[in-house]
């Protein structure tokens, strides 16, 4: 269910939530625009992508760039799928088949073949390659074979994969030069996407050009469309206030703003592309000998807290109470409301009596900023009121990776784990811990979750949603996972442009610019 690479992927996934540019496909009520497009569409990324290799990082900023430069086999729009590189596909148990659309070419003009597609799938699925996209896109251990004559690819997964099509819709397919020389992909690209990378300055800017003759976008969309920008400039802008200023003065056409500057953009009536994601989520270390291992103690720690106050402080008043464990899941059943105990300090004091005289350690991502630090301090004060001493540590990504996902040196951890469906997060809530090759960093052992999730995983797509809801509800009611805040990582734009957003941000072929 999981593998050693997931220890790194878990933190990367959490970081992706903070740096992501989108979650679920959205488009505002805006008219389509026609006419000759201005030359340049400017997009602000809120973090440095680092390596641009689309198979080496699940970070939202990397995958946002990949949307311009690469194509997936199929495209997801909510619960529906449309063609991409594949014009036909089918799933039967553990076997998924794709027919590769004829006429697809890479940026260098060479044809994209079924063999190339199969090589991509095998690269990501092979644990030896350490791709953090394994299990998130292609189930780890899957095997792909190509029939060159029929232009078909067959993927066989180790076990029935409930949401395999959802995952594959987010796998960028790399062309042959990039597969042969992955160093080329570090600050370059080799894809079949609607744009090509002209130049890149790491941590600063990336310049792209529209590809003429491209005709294999979602449902056969082409680049011969009025309103598409001929050029795209992607700038790294890590300060949200700066991004907001640029949006207001026309310096950029799209950018993510989630904090207090949202109010300025609302007042200016900029267009908002709403994308809600998990933000505040607590885990307790359930390893043998841990002072917070018992369910009674975990629930007592939750009873000591006013989760609504924590949400308000952590999100500067802009947050939402979570409905479920995955922000953009095709499973819409609520799994959080009614399953967490309400604040009851008297009951908490009784449940937490075994912790008297002990100091607990809490760890959280310092990159979440001052509001999160204030929320942590509030939680520490509320636990103190229930008689429990907690010392909090704000840590960098690297430090948190070590203390939470490797050494297990924590009692309480604020780590937002999100996904596009409940199957993606299963390895973090069940199975072996990192020390034994898994991703279950809190060492959760919830029999009700395991039983329901195993049954759900054997069903295709939304057919298992009732069981996934039962599984996730079991986690929340046992205080194995404590979601307390979601935020809206909205992409904003001025009235001069419109577009749609997907899980990783702006969808390139949906951009329409006013002449």
N, C-alpha and C positions, 0 to 999 in steps of 0.2 A: 504493500500500500504506500510505502514511502521509502526513501533511500538517503544516504549520507548527504547528498547535495541539498536536500530539503532543509537542513539546518541553516544553510546560507539563504536558501530561497524564502524561508519563513520571514527573515528580517527584510529581505529585499521586497517581499510582498507587502509587508507592513509599510516600508518606505514608499512603495508605489502608491499606497493609499494617500500618503501625505503629499507626494509629488505628482499624483495622477492628474490628468486633464479631463477625465470623464469616466462615467461608469455605464449608464444605460443610454441607448439611442434616443435622442431627443431632437426635436426641432420646434422653434417657437412659432407662434401665429404670425408669420411674416410672408409677404407676397414674394413669388419668384421674380427674379430680375433678369432682364435680357439686355442685349446690347454689347458692344465691344468692351472687353474687360480692360481695366487699367493694367499696367505692366506688372505691378508688384503687390502681392498680398503678404502682410507682415504678421507673424505669429510669435507671441512671447511664450517661452518655456520657463517654468519656475524652478528649474534645477538643471545642473550641468549633466548631460547624458553620459559623459565619460566615453567608453567604447560604444560605437554605433552598431556593433554586431548584434543583429536582432535576435539571435539565438543565445546570446550571452547574458541577457538582462531582461527581467520582467518589469523594470521601471517604466512608469507611464511615459516619461519624456523620451525614452529610447523608442518605445513602441509607437508613440505619436509620430516621430520622424519616419518610422518604418511604414506607416500608412501611406505616405507619399511615395516611397521608394520601392515597395514590395507589394505583392498580392498574396492573399490566402486562397485556399482551394475553393472555399465558399464564403459567403458573407451572411452575418446574422443581423436581423432587424427584429428585435423583440423575440418572439417565439417562432418567427419565420426565417427561412433561409433563401438566399438567391445565389445564382451562379457567380463564380469568380474564375479562377483558372480551370475549374471543373465545370462542365456544362450538364453533367448527369452524376448522380450519386445515389447510394443505397446503403442501408445498414441491416444486417441480419445477425443478431447475437454478437459474437466477437469479431465478425468480419464486416469491414466497411470498404466499399468499392467506389472509385472515382473514374470518370472518363475525362481526360484532359482536353480542353477546348482546342481545336485546330487554329493555327495562325498566331499563337502567342509567341512573342519574341522578348528577349532580354534587352537591357539598355544598350548592349553592344551589337544588337541586331541579330544575334544567333537565336534559333528556335529554342523554346523551353520544352523539354521532353518529359515523358512519363518517368524515365530513369532518373532525371534530375529531381523530380518531385519525391520519388521513393527514397532517394538519398537524403533529402531533407528530413523526412519522417524518421528514417533510421538513425540519423545523427542525433536528433533531439531525444529519441526514445532510448538510446544506448546510455546506460549509467556511466560508462567509461568516459564519455565526453563531458559529463558534468553540466549539461545545460539546465539552467533553472526553469526552462519552459517545459521540461518533462513533467508529466502529470497535470500541468496547467493547460497544456495544449494537446500533446500526444501522450497517452498512457505509457509510463515507463515500462520497458520490456517488450513493447510492441514490435512487430516485424512487418516491413513493407516490401512488396515485390512489384516489379513493373512488367507489363506486357507491351513491348515497344510497338509491335505490329498493330495492336488494337488501341494503342495510346491509353491504356488503362493502368490504374494503380490499385492494388489490394492491400489493405492494412488489417492485420490480425492482432487483436489486443489480448493480453494475458487472461483477462476475464471480461465478461460483458461490462461495457463502460457506459454508464447512464447518460452522460452528457458529452460523448466523444465528439459529436458534430459541433457543439458549442465551443469546445476547446480548439478544434481544428480551424474554426472560423477566425481564430486569433493567432494562427501560426504563419509568419511571413515566410514565403518560399524564396530561398536564395538561389541564384543562378550558378553555373558551373565554375566560373573563375573564383567566386567567393567561397564555394565549397572546397576548392582545391587549395586556396590560400586565404585562410581566415584573417590573417594580418591585414589583408586588403580592406576588410570590413571594419577595422578599428576606427578609422576616420574617413572611410570611403563607403561605397555601396556597390552591389551587383545584384540588381533585381529586375523585375518585369513591370514595376509599378508605373503610375501615370506621370510621375516626375523623375528626373535624374538629378543627382547631386553634382553641382558644378564646382563648389569649393566648400571647405570647412575650416573653421578656426576653433579648436577645442575649447569648450567652456565659454565661447563668445557668440559665434554666428555660423549659420549654415545657409547656403544659397542653392536654390533648386530651379530647374526649368521644366516646363510642360513638354511631354512627349507627343509629337504629332503621330497620327496613325494608331494610337492606342484605342482598343475597342473591346476589352475584356474586364471592365469594371463590374460592379454589382448589377446583375441582370443584363449584362452586355453594355453597360454605360461606356461612353467614349469621351475622348478629350476634345472632340469636335463639337463643343457645346458653348453657346454664347454665355458670357459672364465668367467663365473660368479664367483665373489669372495666368498669364504667360510665365510669370516668375513668382517664386515664393522665397521670402527671407525669414528665417527662423532665428530669433535672438534669445539668448539666455538672460533672463531678468529675474533674479532670485528674490528681490524685495517686492512684496505685494503692493505697497504704497506706490512704488515706482511704476508697476504695471498698471495700476489704476490711473495714475497721472497720464501715462502714455495712451491709454484707452480714451481718456477724456479729451486729450489734445490732438488726437489723430496720429500719434506716433506708432501705434500698432492697431491691427484690425481684429485681433483675437487674443485673449489671455485669461488665465484662471485667477480669480480673486475670491477668497472664502472668508476673510476676516473682517474687521471693522470697516475697511474701505468699501465693503459691499453697499453700505448706506449711501455713499457718495454716488456710486454708479446707479443705484435705484433712483435717486433724486434727479439724475441727469437723463433718466429714462433710456439707458442703454439696454440692448437686447440680452436677455439672460437665458442660457442653455443649462437647465437644472440637472445636476447629477449628484444624487445623495450617496454618501459612503459611510462605512463604519469608521468611527474616530476614537471614541472612548470605550475601552474594553479591558476588563481586569481578569487576570488569571492567578491562581494560587498554586504553589509548588506542592504537589501531592506525592513526592518521592517518599520512600520509607524513612521514617524518623523525622519528617518535616513537622513543625509545630502546627501547620495549617492543613494537615492532610485530611482530617476528619470532616465529614459533611456538616456536622453540627457547628464546628468552628468556622468553616467557610461561610455558612449562612449567617452566623453571628456577626462576622465581619461586614457582611452586606447589610444586616439589620442596623448596624451602627451608623450607616451612611444615609444621607439624604441625596439620593441619586439625581433628583431633579435639580437641586442646588449645584451639584457637581457639574451637570450638563451645562447649566447656565453660565457658570464661571469658566469652564474649560473652553467654551465656544464663544465667549463674549456676548452671550445672549442670542446667538444666531443658530443654535443647534436644534436638533429634533430628537425626540425619544425614539429609540430603535424599535422597529416592528419585528425584525428577523435578523439572523446572524450573517446573511450575505446580502449586500446592498442591491445588486442587480440580478438576483436569481429569477429564473422563470417560475420558481415556486413562490407563490405570493401569500401563502398561509402565514398568519402572525405566529411567532414562536416565543416572543419576549413578554408581551403584556400579560400580567397575571401570574407569571412564573417566578418572578423575583420577590423576595420578602420585602414588605414595606419597612420603613425606618421604625424601630422599636428599641430605644436605648436600654430600657430595663431588661428586655429579653436578651439583647446583645451582651449586656454585662454578665448575665447568668451563663450564656453559651461560651463566653470568652474567658471564664474563670481559669481554665488551664493555661492561659497565656500570661497570667500575672507574673511580673518579675522578669519577663523575657522581652527582648527587643527584636522586632521583626524588621526585615529589610525589604523596601519597595524600590523597584527600578522602573524608569520610564525614559522615553526618548526626549532629550533636551531640545532637539530640533522642533518640537511641538510648540515651543515659545513661551512667553510670559503668562499667557492665559492658562495654559496647561500646568505650569509651575504653581500658579495660584490655586488651581483646582486640587493639585496634589497636597498642597499645604492645608487646604480645607479638609481633605480626607484625613490627613494626619491628626488634625484637631478633633474631628468627629470620632476617630478611633480612640484618641486619648480620653475623650469624654466617656467612653465605654470601658475605660481602664486598660487600654492596650497601647503600648509604646511602639511606634513605627518610625524608622529613619528612612527618609526618601533620598534617592540618588538619581539625578538627571544625567544620562549618559549619551555619548555619541553612538552612532550606528554600530561602529566597530566594537565599542565597549559592551553594548547591549547584546550583540551577537555572541560575545564571549560569556557574559554573565548569565544570560537567560537561555540561549540556544545551544551552548556548548557545556559550560561548567555546571549549570543549574544552580548558581549561587544567588538565589533570590527566594523570598517568601511570597511576595506579591509583585506582579508585573503588569504594567499598563502597556499592552502591545495590541494594536488594532489589526486583527486578521480578517481580511475580506476576500471575497471571490465572486465569480460570476455564477456559481451554482454551488449547492451544498456538497456535491461530491468533491470539489476542489479543496475544500477545507478539512475533509475527513481525516487526512493524515496528521493534522495538527491536534485533533481531538481524540485520537484513538491510535492504537498500535504501539510499536516500540518507541522508546525515547531516543534522542539524538545519539547517546552513547552506544546504542545498539543498532544504529543505522536508520532510525525513524525520524519523524518530525514532531512527535508528541512531547513538546518541551515541558509542559506542566505535569506530565505523567498521569494524565486523566485515565481513570478506569471506571467507565460507566456502562454497565451491562445492558441497560435499557437502550442507550444510544447505539452500542455495538450491534445489538440484535436488529433494531429497526434500520440502521444504516446499511447493514449487510443485505437485507431484503430489498431496500430501495435501490442499491447499487446494481442489482440484477435486472432492474426494469429500465426500459428506454425512456430517456428524457422526462417529460412532465408526468408520465405514468406513475412515477415513484414519489411524487411530491407529498402526498399524504403521509407516507412513511418517513420521508426526510423531515417533515414538520414534527412528527412524533419523536424522531431522533434528536433534533435540535432542541425541542422543548424539554427533553430529559436532561440535556446539558445545562440549560438555564435554571431549571427548577432545582437541580442539585448544586447550584452555585459553582459548577465547573467552569463556566464562562459567564461573565457579568458584563453585558453590553449596557452602557449608560448614556452614550451620546453618538449621534450621527451628525455629519455636517454636509453642507451643500458645496461641493467643489465645482462651482459653476464656471463655465466659460462665458465670457462677455464679449460683445461686439457693438460697434456703432451702427447707425442705421444704414450706412453706405454698403454694408455687406450682409449676407445671410449664408447660413450653412447648417448642416446637421452634425450632431456629435454621436460618437460611439463610445465603447468602453475606454478607449485610450485617447479620445479627444476629437478634434475636427476631422470630419471625413472629407478628404480632398476633392472628390468629384462632386460633392454637394455645394461647394463654394460658388456663390454668385455675387459678383461685384457690379455696382452701378457704374455705368460709363461716365 
